[in-house]
Amino acid sequence: MDALNIVFAGTPDFAAGHLQALIDSRHNVVGVYSQPDRPAGRGKKLQPSPVKKLALEHDIPVFQPLNFKQEGSIEELEALNADIMIVVAYGLLLPLAVLEAPKMGCLNVHASILPRWRGAAPIQRAIQAGDRETGITIMQMDVGLDTGDMLSKTIFDIDSNETGGSLHDRLLAKGPKALLQTLTLLQAGEAEAEKQDDTLANYAHKLSKEEALINWSLPAKDIEHNVRAFNPFPCAYTLLGDQRIKVWQAIALDEATTLLPGTIARVSTDGVDIATSTGLVRLLNVQLAGKKAMAISDIVNGQPNLFQPQHMFASQA
């Protein structure tokens, strides 16, 4: 079976893992598209994306259009004469002219079981919603947002203690293999396309730092889901007086309370228990301003007056 000439489009670490698999495969990556360099770090210097860094390490041409509306951008893509384009977390909605440029069109690797979560943050939204399973979907792209026909689905359970970070890594471990298998099936003419049921679709909105402020008026289980989903980014946090506290780990307790949401009910080395609309949430690992993340037991032992029963955490409006 002949090697395919592939154009790859992607930006973050998740995409870079798939690019590495293609580089290591029998196929030829003839060009890479990635988002323009963005300011990052304390100095806010322009930083290349993980995908761009990897491509340059392997001497693969890199293209970074703001979109594909600039003069000559479509012709530049067509000149690569690619058999297929692979898109993984690129960050742009591709116009029809791009989708039609490669001979075999464009495939997308999506980090959920479509059509459940379409959009930018399917990994975190699945945890936030309390989903029991997720997976990798490989689809043939069309002009919609994650609406194309599905060629492959890899499904597995979401663990009860899963975080956004751990689920990202599990999906990344499965995505490249599913992608390479799908390419083989496509070349052999054995790939079977399955249309999506649009009535089952939900939109996975991009994550924001604003939504990470914990709303103690939510049910306890919802708060636990949010803490897990937003670990490591944007990281759930709460306010105790003027102290901003990041919450890295918390669990919902099956215990009723009559306290107002946000009230500290109990403090021990096991955790700090906080009232919600339906019970208690126990903080297990938090990060104080200017400090490293620590187990609650260490903070309670080291700063015994920081958390006290009846103290109130500020709640999201």
N, C-alpha and C positions, 0 to 999 in steps of 0.2 A: 504494500500500500504506500503510495507516494506521500512525502512530507507536504504539509500544508504551509503556505506562506500566510502568516498571521499578523494582523495589526491588533495591538492590545491597547485598551483604553481603561485607565483606572487611576486612583489617587492614593488612598490610605494603605496602611499595613495589610489589611485584609486583601486588597487587590494585589499588593506586592507578592504575597504568598502564592497567588495564582499565576502571576507572571513568572515567578521562579520555576514553577512546575512546567510551564511551557518552554522556558529556556532549557530546562533539563530534558525535555522530551525530544522526540525525533523531528518535531516540527521546527519551522524557521520563523522567528519573530522579526519582521522586517521594519517595524516602526512602532513607536509607543506614543500614545496621547495621554496627557495628564493635566490637571488643573494648574494654572499659573502659580508661580512661587508666592507664598504668603508670608507676612511678617509673623515671627514667633519668638518666644523666649523673652528674657528681660530686656534685651537690647532691641527687640522688635525688628531684627534683621530678616531680610527675605530668606526663606528656607525652601528648598526643593521638596517635593512630596516623596514619600518612600518609594513610589513607583518610578519616579524620575531618577532617583539615586541609583536604584537597581539597574535601570536601563543604561545609564551612563557607565556603570561598572562593567557592563557587557558590550559596550560600544554600539548600542542600538540607537538609531536616530530618535530624538524626542521632539514632539510638537505640543505646543501649549496655547492653543487659541482660546480667547475669551468665550467664544461660541463659534459656530460655523457660518456666521453671516459676513465675515470679512472677505474681501475680494481675494480670490485665489485659494481659499482654504479647502474647498471641495476638490479642486484640481490637484492640490498638493496630496490629498488623501488618495485620489484615483491613481496618481503617478506611482504609488507604492505597489500597485497591481496585486493587491492581497486576494487570497482565496476567501478569507473570512475575517471578521472583526470580533474580538472577544471583549466584552465590556463588563467590568467588575467595579462597582462603587466609584464610577467616574465622576458623577456630580453634575452632569449635563443631560438634558433631554435632547436626544439626537433627532435632527430633521430627516425627512424622507430621503433627501439626496445622499446623506451619509449612510443610511441603512441600505441603500441600493448600490453603493459604490463597490463593496466587495462582491465577488462572484457568488458566494454562498450566503450573503447577507451578514447579519450581526447576531451573535449569541450573547445572552446576559446570564451571569451567575448571580443568583439572588439568595440572600441569607434568610429565607423562610420558606414555608410551604405555601406557594401561591394557590388561590388568590387571597389567603388570609390576611397578610400584611404587605401592602404595596407602599413604596415610598422609601424615605431616607433612613429610618431607624427601626427596621423590622426586628432586630435582635432584642433591643431593649423593650420595645412595645409588647413583644410576646411575653416576656417576664412580667412586665407591669400589669398585663391583663390576666395573669395567672394561667396562661396556656399550659397544657400538659405535654405538648409535643411541638417540635419545629423541624427544620431541616434545610436542605439545599434544593433549589429549583433551578434547572437550566432551561431557558426559554429562547425561542426565536423572537427577536425584537420586532415590534411594530412602532407606530408613531405615538402610541399611548404610553402612560406611565406604568410600567410593569404589567402590561395587559396582553403580551404576546402568547402564542401557543407554547405549551410546556412540552419539553422533550425528555426531561428526566427529573425524578423527584427522589431524594434521599431523606428518609424520615427517621427521627429518633426522639426519645423522651427528654423533657427538660427536668433536671434534677430539682429536688425541693429546696436545695441551698444554692442554686445556680445564680451567678451574678452576670451582669452584662459582659464583664471581662472574660469569665470562664466560658460562657456560651460562645462568645466571639472565637475563642481559641478552638473549641470543639468543632464549630462550623468550618473554620479555616482548615482543620485537619481533614475534613471530608470533601470540601469543595473542589480542590484540584483534581482529585481522583475521579469525581463525578464528571468534571469538565472533560478530562482526557478520554474517558469512556464514551461520552456523548459524541466527541469528535470522531472517534473510531466508528460508531454506529452511523453517523452522518455520511462518512466516506463510503461505508458499505451499503448505503441506501436502506438501512434497517431502523432508522430513528422514526418513532411514531409520535406524531404531534397530538396533543390533547388541548382542546379549547378550555379557557377558564370560565368559571361561573361568576359573572360580575356581581351577582346578588350576595356572594359570600365575602366580598372584598372590604377591607378596612384600610384607612390611610395611616401609615406610620410616620407621623410628623417628625421633623428634625428635632433633635434634643436641644433644650435651651437651659441656661443656667438659672433662669427665673423660676422654672417649674421644679427645680431641685429643693427649694425651700419647703420643708415638711409642713403639711397641713394636718395638725393634730385632730381636727374635726372629722377626718376621714375614718373609715373602719380600720381596725388594727391590722387586718390582713392586707389591706390596700397599701398601708404605710410600709409594711414589710416588703411587699412586692416592689414598691418604688425605690426603697433603699437598695435592694438587690439589683434592680434594673439600672440604676444610675451609678453603680460601682463598676469601673472607676470614673466614668464621666457621665454627667457633670458633677457627680457626688452629692448625695442628699445632705442637707444641713439644717440646723435649727439655731435659734437665738435664745440665750439665757442672759437677760440683762443686755449688756453691750458686748457679750462674748459670743462670737460666731463659732459654732461647733459642727464640724463635718461628721457625718454618721456613716461609717463604713460597714457596720454589721448590726442588725437588729432583728428580733423575732417577735411575732405576735403571740401573746399568751391567751390561753383559753380561760379567762378570768374576768368576771364582770366588775364594774366600778361605777360609783355614783359621782366621782370627781369630775370637775370641768376638764374638757380636752386640753392637753398641754400641761396639766398639773403632775408634778413628780409624786408618785404614790409611795414609792419604796426605794431605798438605796442600800445596796449590799455589794459584796465582792462578786456576787453572781451577775449583777447588772443594775442598771437604773431603770425602774419601771415607770412608764408615763401613761397617763390616761388618754384615751381616744374616745371617739363616739360610740364604740362597741366593746371596749375592754382596754387591755393594757398592751403596750409595746415595750419590750425590754431592750435597752441599748447594750451592746456587747463590746463594740470596738468603735472608738471615736477619735477625732483629731482636734485638739485645741489650737487656737491661733498661734502660729509660729512654732508649733511642735510637730512631732511625728505621730502617726496613728498609733494608738495604744489600747490595750485591753482595759475595760472599765475597772477591773480589779486593781490594776496598777494605779489608775487615777484616784480611785477611792482611797487606796492606802497612802498615796503620796499627797493628795489634796482633799482631806476628809470633809472640808467645809464647802467644797465647790458645789456639790449636789446635795440638796436637803429636801426632805418631804415638804410639800405644799409650795415649793418654788414653782414658778410658771415658766414654761417655754413659750416664746412668742409663736403664734400660729399664722400660717398663710391665710390671707383673706379669701 
